[in-house]
Every structure is written in C-alpha cells, then in structure tokens.
Amino acid sequence: MKHFLKPFVPGQDRFADVATEQAENGSPVLKDALAYLECSVKNRMESGDHWLVYATVENGKVLNQDGVTAVHHRKSGNHY
C-alpha cells in the first residue's frame, strides 16, 4: 500500500517495481494481493483535480482466504 501512496509523475509506470501477473482482461494483478476485481470503465467525470470513475465488475477472485485487510484512514479529504 505504501508504494501506491507516493506521488508518481504523469505517465510513470506505477507497477514497474511490483510483482504482478495478468488478469483475464489484461489488467495487472498484484501477486501479494488478498483479492482482486476486474472492472470495465463505463463512464468517467472530471471532478476538480480528480477523476470520478464509474465501472462495472466483470470478474474477481480471492487469492488469500486467511489474509487480513489493511485500512487507510485520512483525517480530512483536504490532505493526502
């Protein structure tokens, strides 16, 4: 999780130093993930300095039944 919280420059490969494999739809799946979802983007909308993405789930899999999920809490949405 820590890897993906750091800033990346536009166009930088966020998965360059992370162990991945390909899902059925070609998306990267983290090898150490507890589970994953394969989604298809249906629409997206600009929202300030972010994009709001509407997608439908088409496939997914639990990879580690015994794993414990991580939680990241923010005190405010104004600071990342």
C-alpha positions as CSV (number, residue, x, y, z in Angstrom):
1,M,0.0,0.0,0.0
2,K,2.8,2.4,0.9
3,H,4.2,2.1,-2.7
4,F,1.0,3.4,-4.3
5,L,0.5,6.3,-1.8
6,K,3.7,8.1,-3.0
7,P,3.4,10.6,-5.9
8,F,4.1,9.5,-9.5
9,V,4.8,11.7,-12.4
10,P,2.3,11.6,-15.3
11,G,2.9,8.6,-17.5
12,Q,5.2,6.8,-15.0
13,D,4.6,3.0,-14.7
14,R,3.2,2.6,-11.2
15,F,3.7,-1.2,-11.4
16,A,7.4,-1.1,-12.6
17,D,8.9,-2.4,-9.3
18,V,5.9,-4.5,-8.1
19,A,5.4,-8.3,-8.7
20,T,2.3,-8.7,-10.9
21,E,0.6,-11.1,-13.2
22,Q,-2.1,-10.5,-15.8
23,A,-5.8,-10.9,-15.1
24,E,-8.1,-12.3,-17.9
25,N,-8.8,-8.8,-19.1
26,G,-5.1,-7.9,-19.3
27,S,-5.0,-5.7,-16.1
28,P,-2.2,-6.1,-13.7
29,V,-2.9,-8.1,-10.5
30,L,-0.6,-7.7,-7.5
31,K,0.9,-11.1,-6.7
32,D,0.7,-10.3,-3.0
33,A,-2.9,-9.1,-3.1
34,L,-5.6,-10.7,-0.9
35,A,-8.1,-10.4,-3.7
36,Y,-8.8,-8.5,-6.9
37,L,-11.7,-7.3,-9.1
38,E,-11.6,-6.9,-12.9
39,C,-13.7,-3.9,-13.9
40,S,-14.8,-2.3,-17.1
41,V,-15.0,1.5,-17.1
42,K,-18.4,2.7,-18.2
43,N,-18.0,6.4,-17.7
44,R,-15.7,9.0,-16.1
45,M,-16.2,12.5,-15.0
46,E,-13.7,15.3,-14.1
47,S,-14.1,16.4,-10.5
48,G,-11.7,19.2,-9.5
49,D,-8.2,17.7,-9.6
50,H,-9.5,14.1,-9.7
51,W,-11.5,11.8,-11.9
52,L,-14.7,10.1,-10.8
53,V,-14.8,6.6,-12.5
54,Y,-17.9,4.6,-12.9
55,A,-17.1,0.9,-13.6
56,T,-18.9,-2.4,-13.5
57,V,-17.2,-5.5,-12.0
58,E,-16.9,-8.4,-14.5
59,N,-14.7,-10.8,-12.7
60,G,-12.7,-11.2,-9.5
61,K,-11.0,-13.7,-7.2
62,V,-10.0,-14.1,-3.6
63,L,-6.3,-15.1,-3.6
64,N,-5.7,-15.4,0.2
65,Q,-8.5,-16.6,2.3
66,D,-6.5,-16.1,5.6
67,G,-5.2,-12.7,4.9
68,V,-6.0,-9.6,6.9
69,T,-7.1,-6.4,5.0
70,A,-5.4,-3.1,5.5
71,V,-7.2,0.1,6.3
72,H,-6.0,3.6,5.5
73,H,-7.9,6.4,7.3
74,R,-7.5,10.1,6.5
75,K,-8.3,12.8,9.0
76,S,-9.5,15.0,6.1
77,G,-10.1,14.8,2.4
78,N,-8.2,18.0,2.0
79,H,-4.8,16.4,2.7
80,Y,-3.3,13.2,1.3
